[in-house]
Amino acid sequence: MQLGRHGRDKSVQEAGDPKGSGTSLNLPNKLTLVRIFLVPFIIVFLIAGEKVPNYTAAAIFFAAVLTDWLDGKIARSTQQVTTLGKLLDPIADKLLISTALISLVQVGRAPAWMVVLIVGREIAITGLRTIAASQSIIIHASDFGKYKMLAEVAAVTLLILDWPPRWGIVAIPSLGLLCLWGAMLLSIISGIDYFLKFWKVIDLNR
């Protein structure tokens, strides 16, 4: 494990560091807000049109995911990484995935208990991020968190599109459901990893 200044893990950064300073609404932050804006449309088209596959909802979800990739790429390549972006981006991601999964439960394409575990983890981590931010500490996403996000995107996309079709064979789980299992396991692992990092750097007396 590589340590930054004061022996602190490089995945943990003080919000006041130069690389994280600035709260201007630049292009990456605007793209993050667009992702949040698209969330209600995913809910409407997924629940209102319970068709399988649902291409409209899938297209909107893909566009929202694309903004996630673009804002990170633009922020890094143009050095527009801000503290606001680091705090807002994971919130937008969690909102996008959580609402999509809850909508999939509504239309009967995702098990409620799995979604409760994933969404519950997201709410808990958001709470920890808020506590850390109140002490000017930003804990960056680990590789487990990134893999979790990829698994969640794959699961939501495949469940929306119901691809590949199971041809009425109920005993065989769909590919989307298998990806959801992977996302749930990675959610638990990444949640534990985040909590351990949080526990090491947080001051409980503040």
Order of alpha helices (4+ residues) and beta strands (2+ residues): beta-alpha-alpha-alpha-alpha-beta-alpha-alpha
